[in-house]
Amino acid sequence: MFQSHETAKSLTWHAARKSIDSQMSHPADSPSWKLLDDKWPEFGNEPRNLRLALSSDGFNPHSSLSSRYSCWPVILVTYNLPPWVCMKRKFMMLTLLISGPKQPGNDIDVYLEPLIDDLKSLWVGIRGVYDAHNGEYFTLRAALMWTINDFPAYGNLSGCVVKGYKACPICGDDTPSHRLKNGHKICYIGHRKWLPINHPYRRQRAAFNGKPEYGIPPEPLTGEEVLHMVENGDRVCWKKKSIFFDLEYWKYLPVRHALDVMHIEKNVCDSIIGTLLEIPGKNKDGIAARLDLLNMGSKLICNPSYSSNIKNLVSLQDSRLLGLKSHDCHTLMQQLLPVAIRSVLEKPARYAITRLCFFFNAICAKTVDVSKLDKLEEDVVVTLCLLEKYFPPSFFDIMVHLVVHLVREVRICGPVYFRWMYPFERYMKVLKGYVQNRTRPEGCIAERYIAEEAVEFCTQHLSDVSTVGVPSSQKMGVSKPLSGCTVSVVDQDLLNQAHLYVLENTEEVLPYIEQHMIHIKTAYPKFRKRTKWLQDKHNSTFIQWLRFKVQSELEEDNHGVSENLRWLAAGPNMAVPLYRSYLIKGIKFNIKAQDDVRTTQNSGVYLLAQTMQVASAKDKNPILSNMGFYGVIQEIWDLDYQKFTIPVFRCDWIDSSGLVVDELGFTLVDLSKIGHRNDQFVLASQVKQIFFVDDPMHRGWSVVLSMPNREYNDVIGDEVLGDVIIDCEPFTRGMPNVDTFDELVGELGGQNIRDGCEDIWIE
């Protein structure tokens, strides 16, 4: 990597950047990173020393699903790189390829020995590594920070037990487990011990397991404690001593094996949907579950059911969702499920599920606010306790329990997306595509990988050659039409409206706007304090005034009028090209008519703008403040200014009377209430794409869903990162308040017995 000038420069990005207090946007901001710097200063003082993460998982290299062949690649990623490239295919190192047909299981340590030897050598230091950026030789060192795996592979690499009574690797001997007599499985309930000691849920009995809770949460074991246990023959929670303990620094790391949020979220989503839809084989509720509730002394009654319609995944005949992938579950949990259950579940159960969805949304943020983690951890514990109230104990498998530990790992290791399996799963799909010979899949993968690495190295010394595995940043800024155009002579008033908006949002024109306002105040001194009248007068006269003003300046010597300003002042051509679809900064936008004949939606837009706001129709002194606008694209214009074109959207903007924010923080809009008729246009580059989903609870209203950016852009500069999640009010949701529906009724919590439902009653 250090042979490339650009890559060598990027490997010290973490040292040159400016971090923001109480914000974590990269593992370099995390306590785990700082621990290596503090405990081994000679390692931390050299920014070129590498911080690595390891991931391994099995995949079937053949196209046939009937094949049980399992091939295990071992992949390393480098955290020194910037976030927008560090998890990309180009910088993933295929270090080992464990051949099938069987998975290695607990014997994976045998295959990892050569890699561990290399990591030992890297920790000591490799002399004579040439840095192409600085033009010098140095001693390169590297440290492995953690491993990233699904939960079964977590057990294989760490040596811990991942099933049974002690299945939680963080809780260990104190894992809150209980065997269900009728369900014949182990459930993991008892999350009340993570609540504050005086929390009222601790005293409730019938709402939970029939007993009060006086326990305290278990303390996670340190690496030194784990090493001592396995060396002294503890085989209750540990199957073996992990080979990673051969690394000198491994036992000092606070998190050695990271929990994979991707698989946890998918399993939790499958359990919720399987129970709500009563999918055979995935339903956690039934006769056995009700008998177990009776044995536990709980009077919980829960039998929610609903059916949704997700294209290509839904079977309406038997109310099943088929073939859900990890990303499907990610989208369901964070976007669609909270909306889908708004009208089909009673408020307590609905709020519990919605809280869990909001938690996953918050935990997956690209930038983590450290000051909010304590509150987030408290919220997720309350959420799990609420789920214990409204779901049967069979619902709480080990994956649901692991949710309680996710905030701890974020606090120690930084943002989740550096530690989940999504990029590695995508890369394994690439490796699967390398296989051309079914009898030698590993050989095909190895040869293609080596060839690609060699070609990649050569391209670094060639100009105008794109590399494989890194999305082009230029594509993110591309703006171009995606459909044919219809040239139309538009109404003059609409054209002036669009042209005025372009002028008022062009930096070169701003000084002329100030001059024009001074001119109006001078010409009409009686109205100089009436802000609204002045703005209306400005809107109606500015276009013509600017044209004459620029023409007069052009007649002077050394006028200083730029070419762009000259053509802007002259105005656009009245023959305007109209498009049905347009690509803006890599995002596709359609007009409403195009969406009406498609199954996808690309016409919703959001604009945060500074505008004048009045208290009433009689208010003559409005104030300027930021305000959010929600709209639907009706037309896409490409204004032609002779030397350049500017795309603008003509939108139907929702009137303020058609905008409501409910108690959960969802923004509801009534698309039939159109306002702002005199200000319909917006620059295509200014809006953010949103989606409108019909609200099942309120007829005629739609729920606004936001779309995260597709790439982690360095939007503020080379030193400070911006968050990729759209942060526009009122998209930011807080946890629903449980006090609105959870008033205690004695110690039994009688509110958990739900009346008026057709349920399975156990006498």
HUHUUR-V903450 format. One record per residue. N is the residue number from 0. RES is the residue in one small letter. OMEGA is omega in whole degrees, 0 to 359 (NA if undefined). D_FIRST is the distance of its C-alpha to the first C-alpha in Angstrom with 1 decimal. Layout:
N_RES_OMEGA_D_FIRST, N_RES_OMEGA_D_FIRST
//
This chain:
0_m_182_0.0, 1_f_177_3.8, 2_q_178_5.4, 3_s_182_5.9, 4_h_183_8.7, 5_e_181_9.2, 6_t_178_6.1, 7_a_177_6.3, 8_k_181_9.9, 9_s_182_9.8, 10_l_175_8.5, 11_t_180_11.9, 12_w_186_13.8, 13_h_181_15.8, 14_a_183_17.3, 15_a_184_18.4, 16_r_175_20.0, 17_k_179_23.7, 18_s_179_24.8, 19_i_181_28.2, 20_d_177_30.8, 21_s_177_31.6, 22_q_175_28.9, 23_m_178_25.9, 24_s_184_23.4, 25_h_176_20.2, 26_p_178_19.8, 27_a_179_19.4, 28_d_190_23.1, 29_s_175_24.2, 30_p_179_26.2, 31_s_178_23.9, 32_w_183_21.0, 33_k_178_23.7, 34_l_177_25.1, 35_l_179_22.1, 36_d_185_22.3, 37_d_185_26.0, 38_k_178_26.4, 39_w_185_23.7, 40_p_180_23.7, 41_e_176_21.7, 42_f_183_18.8, 43_g_183_19.3, 44_n_178_19.8, 45_e_185_16.2, 46_p_180_14.4, 47_r_176_10.9, 48_n_190_12.1, 49_l_171_10.8, 50_r_189_13.6, 51_l_170_13.6, 52_a_184_16.2, 53_l_177_17.5, 54_s_177_19.6, 55_s_178_21.9, 56_d_181_24.9, 57_g_174_27.1, 58_f_179_27.7, 59_n_185_30.1, 60_p_182_28.4, 61_h_179_31.7, 62_s_182_33.4, 63_s_180_36.6, 64_l_181_37.1, 65_s_180_39.7, 66_s_179_37.1, 67_r_179_36.3, 68_y_181_33.3, 69_s_179_30.5, 70_c_186_26.9, 71_w_172_24.5, 72_p_175_20.7, 73_v_191_18.7, 74_i_175_15.7, 75_l_172_13.3, 76_v_184_12.1, 77_t_182_10.4, 78_y_177_13.0, 79_n_185_11.4, 80_l_177_10.8, 81_p_184_14.1, 82_p_185_16.6, 83_w_177_16.7, 84_v_192_13.3, 85_c_180_12.5, 86_m_182_14.8, 87_k_185_14.2, 88_r_183_13.9, 89_k_186_10.7, 90_f_172_8.8, 91_m_183_11.3, 92_m_176_10.7, 93_l_187_14.0, 94_t_180_14.6, 95_l_175_18.4, 96_l_183_21.0, 97_i_187_24.5, 98_s_179_27.1, 99_g_9_30.3, 100_p_182_33.0, 101_k_177_33.6, 102_q_185_31.4, 103_p_180_30.5, 104_g_182_32.2, 105_n_179_32.5, 106_d_181_31.5, 107_i_179_27.9, 108_d_180_27.3, 109_v_181_28.1, 110_y_184_25.2, 111_l_185_22.8, 112_e_178_23.7, 113_p_179_20.9, 114_l_179_18.3, 115_i_177_20.3, 116_d_178_20.3, 117_d_179_16.5, 118_l_175_16.6, 119_k_180_19.3, 120_s_179_17.5, 121_l_178_14.6, 122_w_178_17.4, 123_v_178_19.0, 124_g_176_16.0, 125_i_183_14.0, 126_r_172_15.1, 127_g_176_13.9, 128_v_184_10.2, 129_y_177_9.8, 130_d_184_8.8, 131_a_181_9.3, 132_h_181_10.7, 133_n_179_13.3, 134_g_181_13.7, 135_e_176_14.2, 136_y_179_13.5, 137_f_178_13.6, 138_t_183_14.1, 139_l_174_11.5, 140_r_181_13.4, 141_a_178_13.2, 142_a_176_16.1, 143_l_186_17.1, 144_m_179_19.2, 145_w_174_21.1, 146_t_182_21.5, 147_i_184_22.4, 148_n_167_25.1, 149_d_192_28.5, 150_f_176_31.4, 151_p_178_32.4, 152_a_174_28.9, 153_y_180_28.9, 154_g_180_31.9, 155_n_184_30.4, 156_l_183_27.3, 157_s_183_29.2, 158_g_182_32.4, 159_c_176_34.6, 160_v_181_37.5, 161_v_173_36.9, 162_k_183_40.4, 163_g_184_43.9, 164_y_184_45.5, 165_k_189_42.4, 166_a_182_39.8, 167_c_182_38.1, 168_p_180_35.3, 169_i_180_35.8, 170_c_179_39.6, 171_g_182_40.0, 172_d_183_43.7, 173_d_178_44.7, 174_t_181_43.5, 175_p_185_46.2, 176_s_181_47.2, 177_h_179_50.5, 178_r_180_51.8, 179_l_185_53.7, 180_k_184_57.0, 181_n_180_57.5, 182_g_178_53.9, 183_h_176_53.0, 184_k_180_49.6, 185_i_175_47.9, 186_c_185_47.3, 187_y_178_45.5, 188_i_183_47.7, 189_g_181_48.7, 190_h_178_46.2, 191_r_181_49.1, 192_k_175_48.1, 193_w_178_45.1, 194_l_172_47.6, 195_p_189_49.2, 196_i_182_52.0, 197_n_181_54.7, 198_h_183_53.4, 199_p_179_56.3, 200_y_181_54.4, 201_r_183_54.6, 202_r_180_58.4, 203_q_183_58.6, 204_r_186_59.6, 205_a_180_60.6, 206_a_183_57.7, 207_f_184_55.3, 208_n_179_56.1, 209_g_182_59.7, 210_k_171_58.8, 211_p_182_57.8, 212_e_179_54.4, 213_y_183_54.4, 214_g_178_51.1, 215_i_182_48.0, 216_p_179_44.4, 217_p_176_42.7, 218_e_178_40.2, 219_p_179_36.8, 220_l_174_36.2, 221_t_178_33.7, 222_g_179_31.3, 223_e_178_33.6, 224_e_178_36.6, 225_v_180_35.1, 226_l_179_34.1, 227_h_181_37.7, 228_m_183_39.2, 229_v_178_37.4, 230_e_179_38.1, 231_n_171_41.7, 232_g_176_42.2, 233_d_181_42.1, 234_r_178_42.0, 235_v_181_43.3, 236_c_187_40.0, 237_w_181_37.6, 238_k_185_37.4, 239_k_171_35.2, 240_k_181_33.0, 241_s_180_29.4, 242_i_180_27.0, 243_f_177_24.7, 244_f_173_27.3, 245_d_176_26.2, 246_l_187_23.4, 247_e_187_24.9, 248_y_191_24.1, 249_w_185_24.8, 250_k_181_28.5, 251_y_183_28.0, 252_l_182_26.0, 253_p_175_28.4, 254_v_183_26.9, 255_r_179_25.4, 256_h_186_25.8, 257_a_173_25.8, 258_l_183_28.6, 259_d_182_27.6, 260_v_181_29.4, 261_m_182_29.1, 262_h_177_31.2, 263_i_180_33.5, 264_e_180_34.3, 265_k_181_34.9, 266_n_177_37.2, 267_v_178_39.1, 268_c_179_39.5, 269_d_180_40.8, 270_s_180_43.3, 271_i_183_44.6, 272_i_178_45.0, 273_g_179_46.5, 274_t_181_49.0, 275_l_182_49.9, 276_l_181_50.4, 277_e_180_51.9, 278_i_179_49.7, 279_p_181_51.0, 280_g_179_48.6, 281_k_180_46.6, 282_n_180_49.5, 283_k_182_49.6, 284_d_180_53.2, 285_g_182_56.4, 286_i_181_59.4, 287_a_179_57.6, 288_a_180_55.6, 289_r_176_58.9, 290_l_176_60.6, 291_d_176_57.7, 292_l_180_58.2, 293_l_179_61.9, 294_n_181_61.2, 295_m_180_59.0, 296_g_180_61.8, 297_s_179_59.9, 298_k_179_61.6, 299_l_175_58.5, 300_i_183_59.2, 301_c_176_56.4, 302_n_180_56.4, 303_p_178_54.5, 304_s_176_53.9, 305_y_178_52.7, 306_s_180_51.3, 307_s_182_48.7, 308_n_177_47.5, 309_i_187_43.8, 310_k_176_43.4, 311_n_182_42.7, 312_l_189_42.5, 313_v_172_46.0, 314_s_184_49.1, 315_l_181_52.1, 316_q_180_54.5, 317_d_176_53.4, 318_s_180_51.4, 319_r_171_48.1, 320_l_188_44.5, 321_l_171_42.9, 322_g_178_39.4, 323_l_175_37.7, 324_k_183_33.9, 325_s_182_31.8, 326_h_174_31.3, 327_d_179_35.0, 328_c_177_35.9, 329_h_179_33.5, 330_t_179_35.3, 331_l_184_38.7, 332_m_189_38.2, 333_q_183_36.9, 334_q_195_38.9, 335_l_186_41.7, 336_l_178_43.2, 337_p_178_44.5, 338_v_186_46.2, 339_a_184_47.6, 340_i_186_49.4, 341_r_185_51.0, 342_s_187_54.4, 343_v_179_54.5, 344_l_174_54.2, 345_e_190_56.3, 346_k_182_54.8, 347_p_180_53.9, 348_a_180_51.9, 349_r_180_50.4, 350_y_181_49.3, 351_a_179_47.7, 352_i_180_45.6, 353_t_177_44.7, 354_r_180_43.7, 355_l_177_41.3, 356_c_178_39.8, 357_f_178_39.4, 358_f_179_37.7, 359_f_177_35.0, 360_n_181_34.7, 361_a_185_34.3, 362_i_182_31.9, 363_c_180_29.4, 364_a_180_29.2, 365_k_177_25.9, 366_t_186_27.2, 367_v_174_29.2, 368_d_186_32.2, 369_v_183_32.6, 370_s_182_36.2, 371_k_185_37.1, 372_l_179_35.6, 373_d_178_38.8, 374_k_179_40.9, 375_l_179_38.7, 376_e_177_38.9, 377_e_181_42.7, 378_d_183_42.9, 379_v_176_41.2, 380_v_177_43.5, 381_v_179_46.5, 382_t_178_45.2, 383_l_176_44.9, 384_c_176_48.4, 385_l_178_49.7, 386_l_176_48.3, 387_e_178_50.1, 388_k_193_53.2, 389_y_178_53.0, 390_f_179_51.2, 391_p_183_52.4, 392_p_178_50.8, 393_s_177_49.5, 394_f_191_47.1, 395_f_173_45.2, 396_d_186_43.0, 397_i_181_40.0, 398_m_176_37.7, 399_v_180_40.1, 400_h_183_40.3, 401_l_179_36.6, 402_v_184_36.7, 403_v_183_38.4, 404_h_187_35.2, 405_l_181_32.7, 406_v_178_33.4, 407_r_181_32.8, 408_e_175_29.3, 409_v_180_28.6, 410_r_185_30.0, 411_i_191_27.8, 412_c_181_24.5, 413_g_186_24.5, 414_p_186_24.7, 415_v_190_25.3, 416_y_171_23.0, 417_f_187_20.0, 418_r_176_21.9, 419_w_192_23.7, 420_m_184_23.4, 421_y_181_23.6, 422_p_180_19.9, 423_f_176_19.9, 424_e_177_23.3, 425_r_180_22.1, 426_y_177_19.2, 427_m_173_21.8, 428_k_176_23.9, 429_v_179_21.3, 430_l_178_21.2, 431_k_179_24.9, 432_g_178_25.0, 433_y_189_23.4, 434_v_175_26.5, 435_q_180_29.1, 436_n_185_30.9, 437_r_182_32.6, 438_t_180_33.2, 439_r_183_29.6, 440_p_181_27.5, 441_e_178_24.8, 442_g_178_24.6, 443_c_182_24.2, 444_i_183_21.4, 445_a_182_19.5, 446_e_180_20.1, 447_r_180_19.3, 448_y_181_15.9, 449_i_179_14.9, 450_a_180_16.3, 451_e_178_14.6, 452_e_180_11.1, 453_a_179_12.3, 454_v_179_13.9, 455_e_180_11.0, 456_f_180_9.1, 457_c_182_12.5, 458_t_179_13.2, 459_q_181_10.7, 460_h_178_13.2, 461_l_180_16.2, 462_s_176_18.2, 463_d_177_19.8, 464_v_180_17.8, 465_s_181_16.9, 466_t_179_14.0, 467_v_172_15.0, 468_g_176_14.7, 469_v_179_14.8, 470_p_181_18.4, 471_s_177_19.4, 472_s_179_20.5, 473_q_180_23.1, 474_k_180_24.8, 475_m_180_25.4, 476_g_182_27.5, 477_v_173_29.4, 478_s_182_33.2, 479_k_177_35.4, 480_p_177_38.6, 481_l_180_38.4, 482_s_173_42.1, 483_g_184_44.8, 484_c_172_46.8, 485_t_181_50.5, 486_v_184_51.8, 487_s_173_54.5, 488_v_189_56.7, 489_v_178_56.2, 490_d_184_58.7, 491_q_180_58.8, 492_d_178_58.7, 493_l_179_55.6, 494_l_177_54.0, 495_n_179_54.9, 496_q_178_53.5, 497_a_181_50.1, 498_h_179_50.2, 499_l_180_51.2, 500_y_178_48.3, 501_v_181_45.9, 502_l_184_47.5, 503_e_178_47.5, 504_n_175_43.8, 505_t_187_42.8, 506_e_181_42.0, 507_e_184_43.9, 508_v_185_47.0, 509_l_177_47.1, 510_p_179_49.1, 511_y_177_51.7, 512_i_179_52.0, 513_e_179_53.0, 514_q_182_55.4, 515_h_178_57.0, 516_m_176_57.5, 517_i_179_59.3, 518_h_181_61.3, 519_i_181_62.5, 520_k_178_63.4, 521_t_182_65.4, 522_a_181_67.2, 523_y_184_68.0, 524_p_181_68.5, 525_k_185_70.3, 526_f_187_67.1, 527_r_180_64.6, 528_k_181_64.2, 529_r_188_64.0, 530_t_183_60.3, 531_k_179_60.6, 532_w_179_63.1, 533_l_180_61.0, 534_q_178_58.0, 535_d_178_60.1, 536_k_178_61.6, 537_h_182_58.2, 538_n_185_57.0, 539_s_186_60.0, 540_t_189_60.2, 541_f_184_56.7, 542_i_181_55.7, 543_q_180_58.8, 544_w_181_58.7, 545_l_180_55.1, 546_r_179_56.0, 547_f_181_58.9, 548_k_181_57.0, 549_v_178_54.2, 550_q_179_56.7, 551_s_179_58.7, 552_e_180_55.6, 553_l_179_54.7, 554_e_180_58.1, 555_e_174_57.4, 556_d_180_55.7, 557_n_186_52.2, 558_h_178_52.1, 559_g_178_48.4, 560_v_181_48.3, 561_s_179_45.0, 562_e_180_45.0, 563_n_181_43.6, 564_l_180_46.4, 565_r_182_49.0, 566_w_176_48.2, 567_l_181_47.8, 568_a_180_51.3, 569_a_177_52.8, 570_g_182_51.9, 571_p_175_50.6, 572_n_180_52.3, 573_m_175_54.8, 574_a_188_53.6, 575_v_173_50.6, 576_p_178_48.2, 577_l_182_48.1, 578_y_176_45.2, 579_r_183_45.1, 580_s_184_41.3, 581_y_177_38.6, 582_l_181_34.8, 583_i_179_34.0, 584_k_177_30.4, 585_g_181_29.4, 586_i_183_32.3, 587_k_176_35.4, 588_f_176_38.8, 589_n_169_42.1, 590_i_183_45.7, 591_k_180_48.0, 592_a_178_49.9, 593_q_178_46.8, 594_d_183_46.0, 595_d_180_49.5, 596_v_178_49.1, 597_r_175_45.7, 598_t_178_44.7, 599_t_183_41.7, 600_q_180_42.1, 601_n_185_40.3, 602_s_180_43.1, 603_g_181_43.0, 604_v_176_41.8, 605_y_180_41.7, 606_l_173_42.1, 607_l_187_42.1, 608_a_174_44.3, 609_q_184_46.5, 610_t_178_50.1, 611_m_180_53.7, 612_q_182_55.1, 613_v_179_58.8, 614_a_179_60.8, 615_s_180_63.4, 616_a_181_64.7, 617_k_182_67.0, 618_d_181_64.3, 619_k_180_64.3, 620_n_180_61.7, 621_p_178_58.4, 622_i_178_55.3, 623_l_177_51.8, 624_s_179_49.1, 625_n_182_46.1, 626_m_179_47.1, 627_g_179_45.4, 628_f_179_46.6, 629_y_184_46.3, 630_g_178_47.1, 631_v_182_47.1, 632_i_177_46.2, 633_q_179_49.3, 634_e_174_48.3, 635_i_180_45.3, 636_w_172_46.3, 637_d_184_44.4, 638_l_184_46.4, 639_d_178_46.7, 640_y_177_46.9, 641_q_183_47.3, 642_k_181_44.0, 643_f_177_41.8, 644_t_179_42.2, 645_i_178_41.6, 646_p_177_41.5, 647_v_177_43.7, 648_f_168_44.8, 649_r_190_48.5, 650_c_165_48.7, 651_d_183_51.3, 652_w_181_50.6, 653_i_177_51.9, 654_d_181_54.8, 655_s_177_54.6, 656_s_178_57.4, 657_g_182_55.2, 658_l_182_52.4, 659_v_172_52.5, 660_v_185_50.1, 661_d_186_51.3, 662_e_178_51.3, 663_l_182_47.9, 664_g_176_46.2, 665_f_174_46.2, 666_t_179_47.0, 667_l_180_49.9, 668_v_173_51.0, 669_d_187_54.1, 670_l_179_53.0, 671_s_182_56.6, 672_k_184_57.0, 673_i_178_55.8, 674_g_176_56.1, 675_h_182_54.9, 676_r_182_56.6, 677_n_181_56.5, 678_d_188_52.8, 679_q_191_51.2, 680_f_177_48.3, 681_v_175_44.7, 682_l_182_41.7, 683_a_182_39.4, 684_s_185_36.4, 685_q_189_38.1, 686_v_172_38.7, 687_k_185_36.8, 688_q_176_37.5, 689_i_180_39.6, 690_f_179_41.6, 691_f_179_45.2, 692_v_180_46.3, 693_d_180_50.1, 694_d_180_51.2, 695_p_183_53.1, 696_m_184_55.0, 697_h_183_56.3, 698_r_179_57.6, 699_g_180_56.6, 700_w_179_53.7, 701_s_177_50.0, 702_v_180_47.1, 703_v_175_44.2, 704_l_182_40.7, 705_s_179_37.6, 706_m_176_34.4, 707_p_176_31.0, 708_n_183_28.6, 709_r_185_26.2, 710_e_177_23.0, 711_y_185_21.9, 712_n_173_22.5, 713_d_194_21.9, 714_v_183_25.6, 715_i_181_26.6, 716_g_182_23.9, 717_d_187_20.5, 718_e_183_21.6, 719_v_184_24.0, 720_l_172_23.6, 721_g_180_26.5, 722_d_180_27.5, 723_v_180_27.3, 724_i_178_30.6, 725_i_182_33.5, 726_d_180_35.4, 727_c_182_38.8, 728_e_0_42.1, 729_p_179_43.6, 730_f_184_40.7, 731_t_184_39.8, 732_r_171_41.8, 733_g_179_43.0, 734_m_175_44.2, 735_p_182_47.8, 736_n_183_50.4, 737_v_182_52.0, 738_d_183_55.0, 739_t_183_56.4, 740_f_188_57.2, 741_d_176_56.9, 742_e_185_60.1, 743_l_175_61.1, 744_v_185_64.4, 745_g_179_65.4, 746_e_182_63.2, 747_l_183_63.1, 748_g_187_61.1, 749_g_181_63.5, 750_q_182_61.4, 751_n_177_59.3, 752_i_188_62.2, 753_r_180_61.8, 754_d_172_65.0, 755_g_180_65.6, 756_c_174_63.0, 757_e_186_63.7, 758_d_176_62.1, 759_i_182_62.6, 760_w_178_65.0, 761_i_180_65.4, 762_e_NA_68.7
//
